[in-house]
Amino acid sequence: MLAYCAGQAAAFDTLYARYQAALYRYILRTVQVPQVAGDIFQDTWLRLIQAANHWDAARRVAPWLYTVARHRALDHLRSLKQQV
């Protein structure tokens, strides 16, 4: 992540390749709808890109990604409950 924050765009490809499959499976297990999982997956990566400008070097990427994904998935599940 530090390399990506330093302006090395190829570092994002490395991060994406490392975490994409497991992160998507995690989200899909939570929301159980592939289209919704895909939306949350994309939003999670977008938030990573947006956070690059103020990334804390002490943070690890994986826990941050999974936390963002979990919160987005829970937001989705809460919205379903409110619709009922």
C-alpha positions, 0 to 999 in steps of 0.5 A, a space after each residue: 500500500 505504501 508503494 501505491 501511496 507513493 505513486 506507483 500505480 502498478 502497486 495497486 495491481 499487486 494489491 488487487 491480485 493478492 486480495 480480490 478472490 478472498 475479499 469477494 468470497 467474503 462479501 458473497 458469503 455475507 450478502 449471498 447475492 452476487 450482484 450486491 456482492 459485486 457492488 460492495 466489492 467495487 465500493 471497497 476498492 474505491 474506498 481504498 483508492 480514496 484513502 490512499 491520500 491519507 493512508 497511515 503507514 502503521 495500518 495493514 491493508 487486509 484488515 482494513 479492506 475486510 473491515 470496510 467490506 464488512 461494514 458495507 455488507 452490514 449496511 446493505 443487510 440493515 437496509 433490507 430489514 428496514 424495507 420489510 
